[in-house]
Every structure is written in structure tokens, then in C-alpha cells.
Amino acid sequence: TIMVVTNCPESAIKIFPNPATSVVHVQGVAAGDEVKIMDALGQVVTSAVAPGNITTLDLTPYTPGVYSVMVTHGTAMTKAGTVVKQ
């Protein structure tokens, strides 16, 4: 069972730079959390397991647009925010 939380507190997770041209950093996650970047269709375009408080994901190969950033911690999936790929 996965619990989905639609939004998280703005101060909890930071996504930068935003907009991004190559890499995006997601800060405020816990080691072992899964960070996913999803397109407008809900498909995962890239993901990584957080090694610590900050995770870096490469957006270089992806089409410019708006992507959702999702963080899974245990059984809870949280929409951390959005990132604009230029």
C-alpha cells in the first residue's frame, strides 16, 4: 500500500535551480528516499535514491517543459513540487 500526499510543506524540500537547464538538486530528503522526476503524463523520466540530504538529477536529455518532483519515503509518496526544464 502506498499513501499519496499531494503536497509537502514548502520549507521541507527545496528544488533548485528552477528553471533548470541541465541538473536539478532536491534538498531536504532523507538518505534512502527515492526521488522521481515525472512528465505531464505521469511517466517517470529519471529517478535516484537519495544518498543523504541532497540528491542531484540530470535533466539534460529531456524535452523542455514542466516536470513533477515526487519523493517516496517508506510507503508515503509526496509531491515535492515542480521543476521547469529549459
C-alpha positions, 0 to 999 in steps of 0.5 A, spaced: 500 500 500 502 506 498 499 513 501 499 519 496 500 526 499 499 531 494 503 536 497 509 537 502 510 543 506 514 548 502 520 549 507 521 541 507 524 540 500 527 545 496 528 544 488 533 548 485 535 551 480 528 552 477 528 553 471 533 548 470 537 547 464 541 541 465 541 538 473 536 539 478 538 538 486 532 536 491 534 538 498 531 536 504 530 528 503 532 523 507 538 518 505 534 512 502 528 516 499 527 515 492 526 521 488 522 521 481 522 526 476 515 525 472 512 528 465 505 531 464 503 524 463 505 521 469 511 517 466 517 517 470 523 520 466 529 519 471 529 517 478 535 516 484 535 514 491 537 519 495 544 518 498 543 523 504 540 530 504 541 532 497 540 528 491 542 531 484 538 529 477 540 530 470 535 533 466 539 534 460 536 529 455 529 531 456 524 535 452 523 542 455 517 543 459 514 542 466 516 536 470 513 533 477 518 532 483 515 526 487 519 523 493 517 516 496 519 515 503 517 508 506 510 507 503 508 515 503 509 518 496 509 526 496 509 531 491 515 535 492 513 540 487 515 542 480 521 543 476 521 547 469 526 544 464 529 549 459 
